[in-house]
């Protein structure tokens, strides 16, 4: 039987040891077309979490600003050009995986140049945001769906 305590009860107890893990910073994009469909990509074979659907994006390199990391990643993964002036933060995930902790802002993007195409062997789908709930996704991506939905 699991026992849940309230936050007030938790504050009354001694503080737990602070976990230490590698922090991974990732920027993600919700590309939104004129019909309000969102682009998702399927992680290809050979990558961790292969087969799961995710918002495109990738790791933020040391010293990189999230929006510029996203510009770089979208160019590499999808062959599109974007700019920070067309990116709007709509969600945020902080998720604890066994080997690392992921921090991921989600940016809505409605303006880009070129047609998105798979550059890394990943499958791509345009779906209404409500259909994203039915896809197998990494745990960190799942809470971003409702955050995105409330911003459309």
C-alpha positions in Angstrom: 0.0 0.0 0.0 1.4 3.4 -0.9 1.2 6.3 1.5 1.1 9.9 0.3 1.8 12.8 2.6 0.9 16.4 2.1 3.4 19.0 1.3 3.0 20.5 4.8 3.8 17.1 6.3 6.8 16.8 4.1 8.1 20.2 5.2 7.8 19.2 8.8 10.2 16.3 8.3 13.9 16.6 7.9 14.9 17.5 4.3 15.9 14.5 2.2 19.4 14.4 0.8 19.7 16.4 -2.4 20.0 14.0 -5.4 22.8 14.7 -7.7 22.6 13.8 -11.4 23.8 15.0 -14.7 21.5 17.8 -16.0 20.6 17.6 -19.7 19.2 20.7 -21.3 17.1 20.2 -24.4 15.1 22.7 -26.5 12.0 21.4 -28.2 9.7 22.8 -31.0 6.0 22.5 -31.6 5.9 23.4 -35.3 2.3 24.4 -35.9 0.8 24.6 -39.5 -2.1 26.7 -40.7 -4.6 24.0 -39.8 -3.2 23.9 -36.2 -1.5 20.5 -36.7 1.7 19.9 -34.8 4.7 18.1 -36.2 6.1 15.2 -34.3 9.1 12.9 -35.1 9.6 9.3 -34.3 13.0 8.4 -32.7 14.9 6.2 -35.2 16.3 2.8 -34.5 19.7 2.9 -32.8 18.8 5.9 -30.6 17.7 5.7 -27.0 13.9 5.5 -26.7 13.7 4.4 -30.4 10.2 4.2 -31.8 8.7 6.9 -29.4 7.3 10.1 -30.9 8.6 13.4 -29.7 8.7 17.1 -30.4 11.7 17.9 -32.6 14.7 19.6 -31.1 17.8 18.6 -29.3 20.5 19.3 -26.7 21.6 22.8 -25.8 25.4 22.9 -26.1 27.5 24.7 -23.5 27.1 28.5 -23.8 24.2 28.1 -26.3 21.0 30.1 -25.9 17.9 27.7 -26.2 16.4 29.5 -29.2 19.6 29.3 -31.1 20.1 25.7 -30.2 16.7 25.0 -31.6 17.5 26.9 -34.8 20.5 24.7 -35.2 18.7 21.5 -34.4 15.8 22.1 -36.7 18.2 22.9 -39.5 20.1 19.7 -38.9 17.0 17.4 -38.3 14.4 18.9 -40.6 16.2 21.2 -43.0 14.2 24.3 -42.1 15.2 27.8 -41.1 13.7 29.5 -38.1 14.5 32.6 -36.0 14.1 33.4 -32.3 11.6 36.2 -33.1 9.2 33.5 -34.3 9.6 31.2 -31.2 7.2 31.5 -28.3 7.7 29.6 -25.1 4.5 27.5 -24.4 5.7 24.8 -22.0 8.4 23.4 -19.8 9.3 19.9 -18.6 11.6 18.9 -15.7 11.8 15.1 -15.7 13.9 12.7 -13.8 15.3 9.8 -15.8 17.3 7.0 -14.2 20.7 8.3 -15.4 20.1 12.1 -15.8 17.6 14.9 -15.2 16.1 16.5 -18.3 15.1 20.2 -18.4 13.2 21.0 -21.6 11.5 24.2 -22.7 8.9 23.9 -25.5 8.6 26.7 -28.1 5.7 27.1 -30.5 6.8 28.0 -34.0 4.4 29.0 -36.7 6.8 30.6 -39.2 9.8 28.8 -40.9 11.4 28.5 -44.3 11.4 25.3 -46.4 9.3 22.2 -45.9 10.2 20.0 -42.9 11.7 16.7 -44.1 13.5 13.9 -42.3 17.2 14.4 -42.3 18.1 11.7 -39.7 15.9 8.8 -40.7 13.1 9.7 -38.4 9.4 9.4 -39.4 7.4 12.6 -39.3 3.7 13.2 -38.7 1.4 16.3 -38.6 -1.4 15.8 -36.1 -4.0 17.8 -34.3 -2.7 18.4 -30.8 -5.5 16.2 -29.2 -4.2 13.2 -31.1 -0.7 13.6 -29.5 -2.2 12.1 -26.4 -2.6 8.7 -28.2 1.1 8.5 -29.2 3.8 6.6 -27.3 6.1 9.4 -26.2 9.0 9.9 -23.8 7.8 10.6 -20.3 9.3 14.2 -20.4 7.2 15.0 -23.6 3.8 13.9 -22.3 3.1 16.9 -19.9 4.0 19.3 -22.7 1.0 18.3 -24.7 -1.5 19.8 -22.3 0.7 22.9 -22.0 0.7 23.3 -25.7 -3.0 22.6 -26.0 -3.8 25.4 -23.6 -1.7 27.9 -25.7 -3.3 27.1 -29.1 
